[in-house]
């Protein structure tokens, strides 16, 4: 004999000799779909009482995903079925399997991408439940109120930026010998970075580091690296980035990324790097930032680990 309990509405039923099915679901009249929209992420989610959330999401520059995020360990690392099931208007119809999936005990319990996301959306638009069946346990998504929220989500997708944080997190500008001016291509790339920084409130710092090859003297190279880095900073500021988020550092010929014994190596070393940081302390609020060390005559710069990687 099997008894079913719907988590969040009634207690889970366990008794000797009875296999209890646990169903995580909301009744249709309580089902809600919530849309969180921004230029860097669009999210459409249904909270599921006693379980967690079902989430359709898409980040800027990425494909859409569908996740089931259980707030506590519920699932096993095992195979389960994603099922399309009609409501009470089709009694006796057990539905159809959409696909076999792999669940996991960590968060999220389920994540799928690609065409399967659209299949899941279409199932809900048709008024059918989407059910994750794992052994005797089920997680049910209710289609109630889905279409209007889905339209809002699609509108958000149309406003997403073409780039993701990982696309703009680190950028490198290289220079010809004796050249410091920004090219039109570099200006466009920097404008794209500036646009992203202004729309992503989590960006806390923009670190700009200037470098040269070893073709000149120590002081000359330091001045050139400073000029290049400051020009990049001024351009980013002109594109709307808060100067308080920007930190400019210049290192001359130190910290090469290639050998200075070849033309290609020297070209790679003549560079300015732009690195974005999320969720950190804004540069101007830090007590100390070591850019270079003048305590010993002609000593090479010393950077804390990871600041110029």
C-alpha positions as CSV (number, residue, x, y, z in Angstrom):
1,X,0.0,0.0,0.0
2,X,1.3,3.5,-0.8
3,X,0.2,6.7,0.8
4,X,1.0,10.2,-0.5
5,X,1.7,13.3,1.4
6,X,2.1,16.8,-0.1
7,X,4.8,18.6,1.7
8,X,3.8,22.1,2.9
9,X,0.1,21.2,3.1
10,X,0.0,18.0,5.2
11,X,2.5,16.1,7.3
12,X,4.6,13.4,5.6
13,X,3.0,10.1,6.4
14,X,5.1,7.2,7.7
15,X,3.8,4.1,9.3
16,X,5.0,0.5,9.7
17,X,4.6,-1.5,6.5
18,X,3.5,1.5,4.5
19,X,5.6,3.0,1.7
20,X,5.0,6.7,1.9
21,X,5.3,8.8,-1.2
22,X,6.5,12.3,-0.6
23,X,5.3,15.0,-3.0
24,X,6.7,18.5,-2.9
25,X,4.2,20.8,-4.5
26,X,1.9,23.8,-4.2
27,X,-1.8,23.6,-4.9
28,X,-2.6,25.3,-8.2
29,X,-4.4,28.2,-6.5
30,X,-1.3,29.0,-4.4
31,X,1.2,28.6,-7.2
32,X,3.3,31.7,-8.1
33,X,5.9,32.5,-10.7
34,X,8.3,35.3,-9.8
35,X,10.4,37.2,-12.4
36,X,13.7,38.9,-11.5
37,X,15.0,41.0,-14.4
38,X,18.3,42.8,-15.0
39,X,20.5,43.4,-18.0
40,X,22.9,40.7,-16.7
41,X,20.5,38.0,-15.6
42,X,16.9,37.0,-16.1
43,X,15.2,34.6,-13.7
44,X,11.8,33.0,-13.6
45,X,11.1,30.9,-10.5
46,X,8.4,29.1,-8.7
47,X,8.8,28.7,-4.9
48,X,7.8,25.2,-3.8
49,X,6.7,25.0,-0.2
50,X,8.9,22.7,1.9
51,X,11.3,22.1,-0.9
52,X,13.0,25.1,-2.5
53,X,12.6,26.6,-6.0
54,X,12.3,25.7,-9.6
55,X,14.2,28.2,-11.7
56,X,14.5,29.1,-15.3
57,X,17.4,31.5,-15.8
58,X,19.7,33.0,-18.4
59,X,22.8,35.0,-17.8
60,X,24.1,37.6,-20.3
61,X,26.0,35.9,-23.1
62,X,24.9,32.4,-22.0
63,X,22.2,29.8,-22.8
64,X,19.1,29.3,-20.6
65,X,19.1,26.7,-17.8
66,X,16.4,25.0,-15.8
67,X,17.2,24.1,-12.2
68,X,15.5,22.5,-9.2
69,X,17.2,23.9,-6.1
70,X,16.4,22.0,-2.9
71,X,17.2,24.1,0.2
72,X,18.1,20.9,2.2
73,X,19.4,17.5,1.3
74,X,16.5,15.6,-0.3
75,X,17.8,14.0,-3.4
76,X,20.3,11.2,-4.1
77,X,23.0,11.0,-6.7
78,X,20.8,8.9,-9.0
79,X,18.8,8.7,-12.2
80,X,15.3,10.1,-12.2
81,X,12.6,11.0,-14.8
82,X,11.3,14.4,-15.8
83,X,7.7,13.9,-16.6
84,X,4.9,15.9,-18.3
85,X,1.6,15.2,-16.5
86,X,-1.8,16.7,-17.1
87,X,-4.0,18.1,-14.3
88,X,-7.2,16.9,-12.9
89,X,-8.9,17.8,-16.2
90,X,-7.5,14.5,-17.6
91,X,-8.1,11.9,-14.9
92,X,-6.3,8.6,-15.3
93,X,-3.7,10.1,-17.7
94,X,-0.2,9.4,-16.1
95,X,1.4,11.7,-18.6
96,X,4.6,11.1,-20.6
97,X,8.3,11.0,-19.8
98,X,10.2,14.0,-21.2
99,X,13.7,12.6,-20.5
100,X,15.8,10.7,-18.0
101,X,17.9,13.0,-15.8
102,X,20.6,12.8,-13.2
103,X,19.8,14.2,-9.8
104,X,22.4,15.0,-7.1
105,X,22.5,15.6,-3.4
106,X,24.3,18.9,-3.7
107,X,22.7,22.2,-4.9
108,X,21.2,22.5,-7.4
109,X,19.6,19.0,-7.3
110,X,18.9,19.2,-11.0
111,X,20.3,21.4,-13.8
112,X,19.5,21.0,-17.5
113,X,20.4,23.2,-20.6
114,X,19.7,23.4,-24.3
115,X,16.6,22.2,-26.0
116,X,15.3,20.5,-22.8
117,X,14.7,23.9,-21.3
118,X,12.3,24.8,-24.1
119,X,10.6,21.5,-23.8
120,X,10.0,22.1,-20.1
121,X,8.7,25.6,-20.9
122,X,6.3,24.3,-23.6
123,X,4.9,21.7,-21.2
124,X,4.0,24.4,-18.7
125,X,2.6,26.6,-21.5
126,X,0.3,23.7,-22.5
127,X,-1.1,23.6,-18.9
128,X,0.7,20.4,-17.9
129,X,2.7,19.9,-14.7
130,X,6.4,19.3,-14.9
131,X,7.3,16.5,-12.4
132,X,10.6,15.2,-11.3
133,X,10.0,11.6,-10.3
134,X,12.8,10.1,-8.2
135,X,11.8,6.7,-6.7
136,X,8.7,7.2,-4.6
137,X,9.3,10.9,-4.3
138,X,8.1,13.7,-6.6
139,X,8.6,17.4,-7.2
140,X,5.8,19.0,-9.1
141,X,5.8,22.3,-10.9
142,X,2.4,23.9,-11.3
143,X,1.5,25.6,-14.6
144,X,-1.0,28.0,-13.0
145,X,-0.1,31.7,-13.8
146,X,2.9,30.6,-15.9
147,X,2.1,32.3,-19.3
148,X,2.1,36.0,-18.1
149,X,5.2,35.5,-16.1
150,X,6.9,33.7,-19.0
151,X,6.1,36.7,-21.3
152,X,7.8,39.0,-18.8
153,X,10.8,36.7,-18.7
154,X,11.1,36.6,-22.5
155,X,11.0,40.4,-22.5
156,X,13.9,40.4,-20.0
157,X,15.9,38.1,-22.3
158,X,15.6,40.6,-25.1
159,X,17.4,43.2,-22.9
160,X,20.3,41.0,-21.8
161,X,23.8,42.3,-22.5
162,X,25.7,40.3,-25.1
163,X,28.5,39.7,-22.6
164,X,28.8,37.8,-19.4
165,X,31.1,38.8,-16.4
166,X,33.6,36.1,-17.4
167,X,33.8,37.7,-20.9
168,X,34.9,41.0,-19.6
169,X,36.6,40.1,-16.3
170,X,40.1,40.2,-17.7
171,X,41.1,42.2,-20.8
172,X,44.6,42.9,-22.3
173,X,45.5,45.8,-24.5
174,X,48.8,45.5,-26.4
175,X,50.9,48.3,-27.9
176,X,53.4,48.9,-30.7
177,X,56.8,50.1,-29.8
178,X,56.6,53.7,-28.7
179,X,52.8,53.8,-29.1
180,X,50.4,54.9,-26.3
181,X,47.2,56.0,-27.9
182,X,44.1,53.9,-27.8
183,X,43.0,52.5,-31.2
184,X,39.3,52.6,-32.2
185,X,39.0,48.9,-31.6
186,X,40.4,49.3,-28.1
187,X,38.0,52.2,-27.4
188,X,35.1,50.0,-28.4
189,X,36.3,47.2,-26.2
190,X,36.7,49.6,-23.2
191,X,33.3,51.1,-23.8
192,X,31.8,47.6,-23.7
193,X,33.6,47.0,-20.4
194,X,32.4,50.4,-19.0
195,X,28.8,49.6,-20.0
196,X,28.9,46.3,-18.2
197,X,30.5,47.8,-15.0
198,X,27.7,50.4,-14.8
199,X,25.0,47.7,-15.1
200,X,26.5,45.1,-12.7
201,X,26.1,46.5,-9.2
202,X,28.4,43.8,-7.8
203,X,31.5,45.2,-9.6
204,X,33.5,46.7,-6.7
205,X,36.9,47.4,-8.4
206,X,38.6,48.0,-11.8
207,X,42.3,47.3,-11.6
208,X,44.4,48.7,-14.4
209,X,48.1,47.6,-14.7
210,X,50.6,49.0,-17.2
211,X,53.6,47.1,-18.4
212,X,56.4,47.5,-21.0
213,X,59.2,45.4,-22.5
214,X,62.8,46.0,-21.4
215,X,63.7,48.2,-24.4
216,X,64.3,51.3,-22.4
217,X,65.7,52.4,-19.0
218,X,63.9,51.6,-15.7
219,X,62.5,55.1,-15.2
220,X,61.5,55.5,-18.9
221,X,59.7,52.2,-18.9
222,X,57.9,53.1,-15.7
223,X,56.7,56.4,-17.2
224,X,55.5,54.7,-20.3
225,X,53.6,52.1,-18.4
226,X,52.1,54.8,-16.3
227,X,51.0,56.9,-19.3
228,X,49.3,53.9,-20.9
229,X,47.5,52.8,-17.8
230,X,46.3,56.3,-17.0
231,X,45.0,56.8,-20.5
232,X,42.9,53.6,-20.1
233,X,41.6,54.8,-16.8
234,X,40.7,58.2,-18.1
235,X,38.8,56.7,-21.0
236,X,36.9,54.3,-18.7
237,X,36.0,57.3,-16.5
238,X,34.8,59.2,-19.5
239,X,32.5,56.3,-20.3
240,X,30.9,56.5,-16.9
241,X,32.8,54.3,-14.5
242,X,33.0,55.8,-11.0
243,X,36.7,56.8,-10.4
244,X,36.4,55.5,-6.9
245,X,36.3,52.0,-8.3
246,X,39.4,52.4,-10.4
247,X,42.9,51.6,-9.3
248,X,45.9,52.4,-11.6
249,X,49.2,50.7,-11.2
250,X,52.3,50.8,-13.4
251,X,55.2,48.4,-13.3
252,X,57.5,49.2,-16.2
253,X,59.4,46.2,-17.5
254,X,58.7,44.1,-14.5
255,X,56.3,41.1,-14.6
256,X,56.8,40.1,-18.2
257,X,54.5,37.4,-19.6
258,X,57.0,36.4,-22.3
259,X,60.7,36.5,-23.1
260,X,62.1,39.9,-24.1
261,X,64.6,38.1,-26.4
262,X,62.1,37.8,-29.2
263,X,60.0,40.4,-31.1
264,X,56.8,38.5,-30.3
265,X,57.7,38.3,-26.6
266,X,58.4,42.0,-26.4
267,X,55.1,42.8,-28.1
268,X,53.2,40.6,-25.6
269,X,54.9,42.4,-22.7
270,X,53.9,45.9,-23.9
271,X,50.5,45.7,-22.4
272,X,47.8,47.2,-20.1
273,X,45.6,44.7,-18.3
274,X,42.1,45.6,-17.1
275,X,40.7,43.3,-14.4
276,X,37.2,43.5,-12.8
277,X,36.5,42.4,-9.3
278,X,33.1,41.5,-7.9
279,X,32.0,41.7,-4.3
280,X,35.3,43.0,-2.9
281,X,36.3,46.2,-1.1
282,X,36.5,49.2,-3.5
283,X,40.1,50.2,-4.1
284,X,39.9,53.6,-2.6
285,X,38.6,52.1,0.7
286,X,41.5,49.8,1.2
287,X,44.1,50.8,3.7
288,X,47.1,50.0,1.6
289,X,47.7,48.8,-1.9
290,X,51.3,48.0,-2.8
291,X,52.0,48.9,-6.5
292,X,55.8,49.0,-6.3
293,X,58.7,49.3,-3.8
294,X,61.2,52.1,-3.8
295,X,62.8,51.2,-0.5
296,X,65.8,49.7,-2.3
297,X,67.3,51.6,-5.3
298,X,66.1,50.2,-8.6
299,X,64.3,47.4,-6.8
300,X,61.6,45.6,-8.9
301,X,58.0,46.1,-7.9
302,X,56.4,43.8,-5.4
303,X,52.7,42.9,-5.7
304,X,50.6,40.9,-3.3
305,X,49.9,37.4,-4.7
306,X,47.2,37.4,-7.3
307,X,46.9,41.1,-8.0
308,X,48.4,40.8,-11.4
309,X,47.5,37.3,-12.5
